[in-house]
Amino acid sequence: MIRLGVQSRLVPGSSLRERHATALAWGFDGIELSGPDMFGMAHEAIADGVPVSALCGGHRGWPIDPDPRRVAESREDIDRLLELAARLDAPLILVPIYGRNRKFPGMDTGRSPEADEALWLAGLRRATDRAEAVGARILVEPINRYENSVTITVTDALRWVAAMASASVRPMIDVFHANIEEASMAAAIEAAGSALAYVHLGDSQRLEPGQGHLDWDEVFGALGRIGYDGWATMECNLSGPAEVVLPRAAAFLRERIAAAGA
């Protein structure tokens, strides 16, 4: 059965344990760590025994940052995050960069596409080696063309995963991004098949599921056809107060999962 998650940044609470308990009370199965102090949250989760579904970001710089110093910082932080991820038995989500692309003047990294890909693969290889050494897992997330120009589609993610040839690295899908980039959401999910290891949920305008026009029956129908039974976690913005919209979103998602299963 699909396990429903929600990012920790969306749930109110004075501690991670309180946020986790609130998420469960509102109809979710767990939380994903997301926020500005990833190291602090990860240490808190370890100390308090709070289970988490994944770690999303939290490092300085980016694997293909325009500034070489920031590339080095990202590699250093990713090494540390993988150690924490291993202790939490939760995967670390990685993207090449966020907020730079080749669609608009002055928004690229200053490198050629080939150089960006080579730098990304070098960083991913380093992270893969580290993950294998410490017993961690990596998720490669495709994000849309306006937020990066290297890992845009599920096909891209599958290509990078294949290049690593490691059981520690698997692809994931974010349905908000896939709704922009994939000709068919179902085809993209089915192309990933049994390799698919994680799902991010957000509606067409990146609000909580049920507030846009995304075809959730297509999403969960395809996940059902590939036998997916992992985490599907809300990564989105909220249309209203968390205490109102999060329980409603959890109920909506469970209805659509049930309908797809039927």
TANORBEL-V676585 format. One line per field, one symbol per residue. phi: phi as a letter, one per 20 degrees, with the letter a starting at -180 (. if undefined). Layout:
phi=???
This chain:
phi=.fdecbfgfedfqebfffffffgffeoeercdfbqfdffffffffffemefceaddmodflbgcgfegffffffffffgffffffffelcfdeccfacncbdecgmdeendfgffffffffffffgffgffffdndccdedfcffedacddddfgfgffffffflcfecceccdfffffedefbfffffffflfffcacddafgdmefgodcdfeffffffffffemfceecdfcaddeaggfeefffffffffffffffff
